[in-house]
Amino acid sequence: MSAVHKLYPSRKNLPLAGLVARSSGAADAALHEENTVILTLNGNGLICECNRAGCKLLGCTRNALAWQHVSKLLPQLQNSLLLKNAHLNPYLRFLSRVGHPFEVITLNGLHFYAELFFSEIENLGRQTLQVIISPLHTN
């Protein structure tokens, strides 16, 4: 198995308990806001902000998440560059567009799978990323 496949397993490699049905995308995420985590990251991948519903779903407070690296929640991003040439890493953009399942680990150790949606945002002249984490529903 290649290093890429170890970092980004296919749906076939998910544990049986983690088999999931794919959601219908970003529009669904917006409609089910109470089940959606919205993180704002700085260019280094540090969490600057989390929405209230996200804190509830992740079982923590905004202060507990503040300035943690996003890989603490999304271990598959640990060795990935989020930005390349001041823009979202094209491979991460590709994975989010094809609905690749990412493992999420909450600060209290709960594991689930989710789709990620990335947006680049310029905020006061600084590049930030918004990551929407949309949990996948189990069959």
Salt bridges, closest charged atoms under 4 A:
ASP28 OD1 - HIS32 NE2 3.70
GLU49 OE2 - ARG62 NE 3.29
GLU103 OE2 - HIS111 ND1 2.61
GLU115 OE2 - ARG22 NE 2.95
GLU120 OE1 - HIS87 ND1 2.86
GLU120 OE2 - ARG93 NH2 2.58
